[in-house]
Amino acid sequence: MKFLDQAKIYVRSGDGGDGVTAFRREKYIEFGGPDGGKGGRGGDIIFEAVDNLNTLIDFRYTQHFRARKGGNGAGSDKTGAAAQDVVIQVPVGTQIMDDDRETLLADLDTAGKRILLCKGGDGGFGNAHYKTSTNRAPRRSDKGWPGEERWVWLRLKLIADVGLVGLPNAGKSTFLSVVSAARPKIADYPFTTLHPQLGVVRLSMTEEFVLADIPGLIEGAHEGHGLGDRFLGHVERCAVLLHLIDGAAGDVVDAWRTIRTELDEYGGGLADKPEIIVLNKADAMTPQQLSGRKRALEKASGAKVMVMSGVARQGVDEVLRALYDVVAEARAERLENPELDDSSL
């Protein structure tokens, strides 16, 4: 299935049904009086987050969603039937943006969460509604109220605990394939990963977290260079960033600074998230190269640098444990402070 994380769609709720003008006509009842019923309610447009979806590709082929009009009223004071609501299912993590692509209308960040986006119109009154002691034969009935319509943007931000960032060919996809059941495409050329990938990492029966791998960043990604920074939105909800650096590529300090600059330019709070720096491909360096590059990176970043080799599985378990410790701490904080919004993590 093709991955799609943005889509523009048109939604319109149903109009209310019309009220009717009617009078009771029955044998032996001389003055039946007005008995025109009210129109039914138009259908609502509802969005629902579900677990079994991970792409917005369906909205490339179906872009217009309209609810039906409510049924018209009838004689004998019968109310028209209410129209069925239209429930649009989207992946967990979908944000609904206004047509300006800046105003957030809803954030469906948990499974089962629902949002009423467009309310159906109310039904119009029939003439029975206007009957009074002084107006015994009203001939007034109302049209149903119109529904609501709008164009909206859907933007998917994957729900993951850990986000993988780094330059192309830093070994992110290899790491994901080693620690999870995910099978991303792996090759020796840049931008092998074209779409975000998710994998579940299980350390034990009770310890697991979700890892997100996004396409590699290059200098100027925030200006649209390479694949740009559009996929960084998928790691905005992560509790920690795993910054993989190709130790065999040469200037590891420059590689680290390039990614940090792109995170700062992108915004969204990514630069403030906890970061675990890992010098990857330890098996492709001599001990002297490994020691020197690790020291240089620690001096530049001011943080501890871990060492591993995804291919040889050297140091992988230590990295996973360090990631889980941060994830577990973030989860505990969320339980203690349920008012915290997940989108801020």
C-alpha positions as CSV (number, residue, x, y, z in Angstrom):
1,M,0.0,0.0,0.0
2,K,1.3,3.4,-1.0
3,F,2.1,5.8,1.9
4,L,0.3,9.2,1.8
5,D,0.4,11.5,4.8
6,Q,-1.5,14.6,3.4
7,A,-4.8,14.9,1.6
8,K,-7.3,17.6,0.9
9,I,-11.0,16.7,1.0
10,Y,-14.4,18.4,0.8
11,V,-17.1,17.6,3.4
12,R,-20.7,18.7,3.6
13,S,-23.3,17.7,6.2
14,G,-26.9,17.1,5.1
15,D,-29.6,19.7,5.0
16,G,-32.6,19.4,7.3
17,G,-35.8,18.1,5.9
18,D,-38.6,20.4,5.0
19,G,-41.7,20.9,7.2
20,V,-45.1,20.5,5.5
21,T,-48.4,22.3,5.4
22,A,-51.2,19.7,5.9
23,F,-54.6,19.5,7.4
24,R,-56.4,16.6,8.9
25,R,-59.0,15.3,6.5
26,E,-61.1,12.5,8.0
27,K,-64.8,11.5,7.7
28,Y,-67.1,12.9,10.4
29,I,-64.4,15.2,11.7
30,E,-65.4,18.7,10.6
31,F,-62.5,20.7,12.0
32,G,-59.5,18.5,11.8
33,G,-57.0,21.3,12.1
34,P,-53.3,21.5,11.0
35,D,-51.2,18.4,11.3
36,G,-48.1,19.1,9.1
37,G,-45.0,17.4,10.6
38,K,-41.5,18.6,11.1
39,G,-38.6,17.7,8.8
40,G,-35.9,15.3,9.9
41,R,-32.3,16.2,10.8
42,G,-29.6,16.1,8.2
43,G,-26.7,13.8,8.5
44,D,-23.5,14.8,10.4
45,I,-19.9,14.5,9.2
46,I,-17.9,12.7,11.8
47,F,-14.2,11.8,11.8
48,E,-13.0,8.7,13.8
49,A,-9.5,7.5,14.5
50,V,-9.0,3.7,14.0
51,D,-6.1,1.4,14.6
52,N,-6.1,-0.6,11.4
53,L,-5.1,2.3,9.1
54,N,-1.6,3.9,8.6
55,T,-2.0,5.9,5.5
56,L,-4.3,8.5,3.9
57,I,-4.1,6.9,0.4
58,D,-7.8,6.3,0.3
59,F,-8.5,10.0,0.2
60,R,-6.6,10.4,-3.0
61,Y,-9.4,8.5,-4.8
62,T,-12.4,9.7,-2.7
63,Q,-12.2,13.4,-2.0
64,H,-15.8,14.4,-1.6
65,F,-18.0,13.4,1.3
66,R,-21.6,14.4,1.6
67,A,-24.3,13.4,4.1
68,R,-27.8,12.9,3.0
69,K,-30.7,15.4,3.6
70,G,-33.2,14.6,6.3
71,G,-36.6,13.3,5.3
72,N,-39.5,15.8,4.8
73,G,-42.3,15.9,7.3
74,A,-45.7,14.5,6.5
75,G,-49.4,14.8,7.4
76,S,-50.7,13.3,10.6
77,D,-48.0,15.3,12.4
78,K,-45.3,12.8,11.2
79,T,-41.7,13.9,11.6
80,G,-39.3,13.1,8.7
81,A,-36.6,10.5,9.1
82,A,-33.2,11.7,10.3
83,A,-30.4,11.1,7.8
84,Q,-27.6,8.7,8.5
85,D,-24.3,10.3,9.7
86,V,-21.2,9.9,7.5
87,V,-18.3,8.5,9.6
88,I,-14.9,9.0,8.0
89,Q,-12.3,6.7,9.4
90,V,-8.7,8.0,9.5
91,P,-5.4,6.6,11.0
92,V,-4.6,7.4,14.6
93,G,-2.4,10.5,14.6
94,T,-4.4,12.4,11.9
95,Q,-4.7,16.1,12.3
96,I,-7.6,18.0,10.6
97,M,-6.5,21.4,9.4
98,D,-8.6,24.2,7.9
99,D,-8.2,25.2,4.3
100,D,-5.5,27.7,5.2
101,R,-3.4,24.7,6.4
102,E,-2.5,26.5,9.6
103,T,-5.7,26.4,11.8
104,L,-5.9,23.1,13.7
105,L,-9.5,21.9,13.9
106,A,-9.0,18.5,15.6
107,D,-6.2,16.1,16.5
108,L,-7.2,12.5,16.5
109,D,-4.3,11.1,18.5
110,T,-6.0,8.1,20.2
111,A,-7.9,5.1,18.8
112,G,-11.6,5.6,19.0
113,K,-11.5,9.3,19.3
114,R,-14.3,11.1,17.4
115,I,-14.9,14.6,16.3
116,L,-18.1,16.1,14.9
117,L,-16.8,18.4,12.1
118,C,-19.9,19.4,10.3
119,K,-23.3,19.3,12.0
120,G,-26.4,18.4,9.9
121,G,-29.1,21.0,9.5
122,D,-32.2,20.9,11.7
123,G,-35.5,20.0,10.1
124,G,-38.0,22.8,9.3
125,F,-41.2,23.1,11.3
126,G,-44.5,22.0,9.8
127,N,-47.7,24.1,10.2
128,A,-48.8,22.1,13.3
129,H,-46.0,23.9,15.1
130,Y,-47.5,27.3,14.5
131,K,-51.0,26.4,15.7
132,T,-52.3,28.7,18.4
133,S,-55.6,29.7,20.0
134,T,-55.8,32.7,17.7
135,N,-54.3,31.1,14.6
136,R,-56.1,27.8,14.2
137,A,-55.3,27.1,10.6
138,P,-51.7,28.3,9.9
139,R,-50.4,27.7,6.5
140,R,-46.8,28.4,7.3
141,S,-44.2,25.6,7.1
142,D,-40.4,26.0,7.0
143,K,-37.6,24.7,4.8
144,G,-35.0,22.7,6.5
145,W,-31.8,24.4,7.8
146,P,-28.8,24.0,5.5
147,G,-25.9,21.8,6.4
148,E,-22.3,22.9,6.8
149,E,-19.6,22.6,4.2
150,R,-15.9,23.1,4.1
151,W,-12.6,22.0,2.5
152,V,-10.1,20.6,5.0
153,W,-6.6,19.2,5.0
154,L,-5.8,15.9,6.6
155,R,-2.2,15.5,7.9
156,L,-1.0,12.3,9.4
157,K,1.6,12.3,12.1
158,L,2.6,8.8,13.0
159,I,2.3,7.8,16.7
160,A,5.8,6.6,17.8
161,D,7.8,6.7,21.0
162,V,11.2,7.0,19.3
163,G,12.2,8.9,16.2
164,L,15.2,8.0,14.0
165,V,17.0,11.0,12.5
166,G,20.3,11.3,10.6
167,L,21.9,11.9,7.3
168,P,21.1,9.5,4.4
169,N,23.0,6.2,4.7
170,A,23.5,6.6,8.4
171,G,22.2,3.1,8.9
172,K,18.7,4.0,10.2
173,S,16.8,1.4,8.1
174,T,19.3,-1.3,8.9
175,F,18.9,-0.5,12.6
176,L,15.1,-0.6,12.3
177,S,15.2,-4.0,10.5
178,V,17.6,-5.5,13.2
179,V,15.6,-4.4,16.3
180,S,12.0,-5.0,14.9
181,A,10.0,-7.0,12.5
182,A,9.9,-4.1,10.0
183,R,11.5,-4.8,6.7
184,P,12.4,-1.4,5.1
185,K,14.3,-1.3,1.8
186,I,18.0,-1.2,2.4
187,A,20.6,-0.2,-0.1
188,D,24.0,1.5,-0.4
189,Y,22.7,4.7,-2.0
190,P,21.2,7.8,-0.5
191,F,17.5,8.2,0.0
192,T,16.7,4.5,-0.1
193,T,13.9,5.3,2.4
194,L,11.3,7.4,0.7
195,H,8.5,7.1,3.2
196,P,8.4,6.8,7.0
197,Q,8.5,3.3,8.4
198,L,7.3,2.0,11.8
199,G,8.6,-0.9,13.8
200,V,7.7,-2.3,17.3
201,V,10.8,-3.0,19.5
202,R,10.2,-5.6,22.2
203,L,12.8,-5.8,25.0
204,S,10.7,-8.2,27.1
205,M,7.1,-9.3,27.6
206,T,6.2,-6.0,29.3
207,E,8.8,-3.6,27.7
208,E,8.2,-2.4,24.2
209,F,8.1,0.8,22.2
210,V,7.4,2.0,18.7
211,L,10.3,3.2,16.5
212,A,9.8,5.6,13.5
213,D,12.3,5.8,10.7
214,I,12.0,8.8,8.4
215,P,13.9,9.6,5.2
216,G,17.3,11.0,5.7
217,L,17.9,14.8,6.0
218,I,20.5,16.8,4.2
219,E,21.7,20.4,4.6
220,G,19.0,22.7,3.5
221,A,16.2,20.3,4.1
222,H,14.1,23.0,5.7
223,E,14.3,24.9,2.4
224,G,13.1,21.8,0.5
225,H,16.4,20.3,-0.5
226,G,16.5,16.6,-0.9
227,L,13.2,15.2,0.2
228,G,12.7,18.3,2.4
229,D,11.6,18.3,6.0
230,R,7.9,17.3,5.4
231,F,8.4,13.9,7.1
232,L,9.7,15.5,10.3
233,G,6.1,15.9,11.4
234,H,6.1,12.1,12.0
235,V,8.6,12.4,14.9
236,E,7.0,15.4,16.6
237,R,5.1,13.2,19.0
238,C,8.1,11.1,19.9
239,A,9.4,11.1,23.5
240,V,13.1,10.8,22.4
241,L,15.2,11.2,19.2
242,L,17.8,8.6,18.2
243,H,20.4,10.5,16.2
244,L,22.4,8.0,14.2
245,I,25.7,9.2,12.7
246,D,27.8,7.2,10.2
247,G,31.1,6.9,12.0
248,A,32.8,5.5,8.8
249,A,31.9,8.5,6.7
250,G,34.5,11.0,8.1
251,D,33.5,14.3,9.7
252,V,31.1,13.1,12.4
253,V,30.9,16.5,14.0
254,D,29.8,18.2,10.8
255,A,27.1,15.5,10.3
256,W,25.8,16.0,13.8
257,R,25.7,19.8,13.4
258,T,23.9,19.5,10.0
259,I,21.0,17.5,11.5
260,R,20.8,19.8,14.6
261,T,20.6,22.8,12.4
262,E,17.7,21.3,10.4
263,L,15.8,20.4,13.6
264,D,16.2,24.0,14.8
265,E,15.0,25.4,11.5
266,Y,12.0,23.1,11.4
267,G,10.8,24.0,14.9
268,G,7.8,22.1,16.3
269,G,9.8,21.5,19.5
270,L,12.1,18.9,17.9
271,A,15.3,20.6,18.9
272,D,14.2,20.5,22.6
273,K,13.4,16.8,22.7
274,P,15.8,14.4,24.5
275,E,18.4,13.1,22.1
276,I,20.6,10.0,22.2
277,I,23.6,10.3,19.9
278,V,24.9,7.1,18.5
279,L,28.1,6.6,16.5
280,N,27.1,3.8,14.1
281,K,29.1,1.4,11.9
282,A,31.7,0.7,14.6
283,D,32.7,-2.4,12.7
284,A,33.9,-0.2,9.8
285,M,36.4,1.8,11.9
286,T,39.7,1.1,13.4
287,P,39.9,1.4,17.2
288,Q,41.9,4.7,16.8
289,Q,39.3,6.2,14.5
290,L,36.5,5.1,16.7
291,S,38.1,6.6,19.8
292,G,39.0,9.9,18.1
293,R,35.7,10.5,16.4
294,K,33.8,9.6,19.6
295,R,35.8,12.2,21.6
296,A,35.3,14.9,19.0
297,L,31.6,14.3,18.9
298,E,31.2,14.3,22.7
299,K,33.2,17.6,22.8
300,A,31.0,19.2,20.1
301,S,27.7,18.0,21.5
302,G,28.4,18.2,25.2
303,A,26.6,14.9,25.6
304,K,27.5,11.2,26.0
305,V,28.0,9.4,22.7
306,M,27.1,5.7,22.4
307,V,28.7,3.4,19.9
308,M,27.2,0.5,18.0
309,S,27.1,-1.5,14.8
310,G,23.6,-2.3,13.5
311,V,24.9,-4.9,11.1
312,A,27.1,-6.7,13.7
313,R,24.6,-6.0,16.5
314,Q,27.4,-4.5,18.6
315,G,26.1,-2.2,21.3
316,V,22.5,-2.4,20.0
317,D,21.0,-3.8,23.3
318,E,22.6,-0.9,25.2
319,V,21.1,1.6,22.9
320,L,17.7,0.1,23.1
321,R,17.8,0.1,26.9
322,A,18.8,3.7,27.0
323,L,15.9,4.6,24.6
324,Y,13.4,2.6,26.7
325,D,14.4,4.3,29.9
326,V,13.6,7.7,28.4
327,V,10.3,6.4,26.9
328,A,9.3,4.8,30.2
329,E,10.0,8.1,32.0
330,A,7.8,10.0,29.5
331,R,5.0,7.5,29.9
332,A,5.1,7.8,33.7
333,E,5.0,11.6,33.4
334,R,2.0,11.4,31.1
335,L,0.1,9.1,33.6
336,E,0.8,11.5,36.4
337,N,-0.2,14.5,34.3
338,P,-3.1,13.3,32.1
339,E,-3.9,16.9,31.2
340,L,-0.7,17.0,29.1
341,D,-1.6,17.0,25.4
342,D,0.1,14.1,23.5
343,S,0.7,16.4,20.5
344,S,3.2,18.4,22.6
345,L,5.4,15.4,23.1
